[in-house]
């Protein structure tokens, strides 16, 4: 049995983790895009 507060904390932590993952993915995409742009020159 999980209290609603524990559940809220868990959901909150999970959404923070998902945000971090998305930020990481965006950074990786930007780096890949940048290196592709560099190769064109």
BAFI-3210 file (N, C-alpha, C; in Angstrom, 3 decimals, decimal comma, padded with zeros to 6 digits):
// residues 41
n [1|2|3|4|5|6|7|8|9|10|11|12|13|14|15|16|17|18|19|20|21|22|23|24|25|26|27|28|29|30|31|32|33|34|35|36|37|38|39|40|41]
n.u [000,848|000,582|000,994|-000,769|000,887|003,458|003,139|002,770|005,267|006,849|005,837|006,486|009,272|009,714|008,780|010,619|012,911|012,246|012,166|014,856|015,958|014,845|016,044|018,683|018,552|017,895|020,196|022,053|021,053|021,483|024,274|024,906|023,732|025,285|027,831|027,319|026,821|029,349|030,775|029,879|031,144]
n.v [-001,209|002,148|005,464|008,453|010,636|009,571|008,374|010,637|011,825|009,895|009,912|012,513|012,459|010,699|012,140|014,208|012,778|011,938|014,404|015,112|013,141|013,821|016,313|015,534|013,996|016,003|017,554|015,747|015,464|018,061|018,176|016,202|017,354|019,659|018,562|017,440|019,706|020,846|019,037|019,551|021,842]
n.w [000,000|-000,907|000,148|-000,819|-000,910|-001,096|-003,558|-005,158|-004,887|-006,110|-008,754|-009,403|-009,284|-011,361|-013,589|-013,594|-014,224|-016,789|-018,079|-017,904|-019,520|-021,999|-022,379|-022,596|-024,962|-026,788|-026,705|-027,724|-030,331|-031,257|-031,203|-033,088|-035,366|-035,552|-036,098|-038,568|-040,067|-039,958|-041,494|-044,054|-044,878]
ca.u [000,000|001,378|000,224|-000,876|002,035|004,568|002,832|003,030|006,729|007,378|005,462|007,241|010,648|009,721|008,652|011,911|013,833|011,870|012,608|016,308|016,227|014,523|017,071|019,864|018,319|017,954|021,604|022,700|020,625|022,163|025,678|024,935|023,430|026,458|028,922|026,941|027,038|030,797|031,262|029,504|032,097]
ca.v [000,000|003,378|006,667|009,340|011,532|008,788|008,203|011,921|011,997|008,965|010,435|013,746|012,054|010,073|013,174|014,899|011,907|011,995|015,712|015,038|012,306|014,613|017,342|014,821|013,643|017,223|017,934|014,810|015,835|019,306|017,848|015,486|018,345|020,525|017,845|017,292|021,021|021,018|018,189|020,140|022,904]
ca.w [000,000|-001,024|000,462|-001,979|-000,927|-001,653|-004,971|-005,798|-004,935|-007,111|-010,072|-009,601|-009,582|-012,680|-014,607|-013,625|-014,951|-018,200|-018,572|-018,053|-020,698|-023,196|-022,508|-023,077|-026,363|-027,582|-026,770|-028,651|-031,682|-031,614|-031,464|-034,369|-036,394|-035,647|-036,760|-039,973|-040,667|-040,085|-042,572|-045,346|-045,233]
c.u [000,879|000,497|000,225|000,328|003,262|004,383|003,137|004,539|007,336|007,081|006,284|008,689|010,728|009,631|009,944|012,924|013,528|012,303|014,113|016,684|015,963|015,570|018,342|019,728|018,438|019,405|022,337|022,341|021,338|023,621|025,808|024,713|024,649|027,586|028,598|027,147|028,535|031,337|030,967|030,554|033,394]
c.v [001,254|004,578|007,596|010,284|010,827|008,638|009,485|012,147|011,135|009,470|011,668|013,417|011,464|011,133|013,982|014,089|011,949|013,313|015,706|014,234|013,100|015,679|016,725|014,503|014,870|017,665|017,044|015,166|017,094|019,043|017,147|016,472|019,233|019,826|017,621|018,606|021,245|020,206|018,777|021,136|022,306]
c.w [000,000|-000,693|-000,747|-002,068|-001,505|-003,160|-005,740|-005,955|-006,031|-008,515|-010,407|-009,992|-010,985|-013,772|-014,715|-014,419|-016,443|-018,829|-018,823|-019,296|-021,970|-023,452|-023,094|-024,561|-027,255|-027,760|-027,774|-030,090|-032,150|-031,962|-032,812|-035,508|-036,636|-036,402|-038,235|-040,715|-040,897|-041,255|-043,950|-045,827|-045,774]
res [x|x|x|x|x|x|x|x|x|x|x|x|x|x|x|x|x|x|x|x|x|x|x|x|x|x|x|x|x|x|x|x|x|x|x|x|x|x|x|x|x]
***
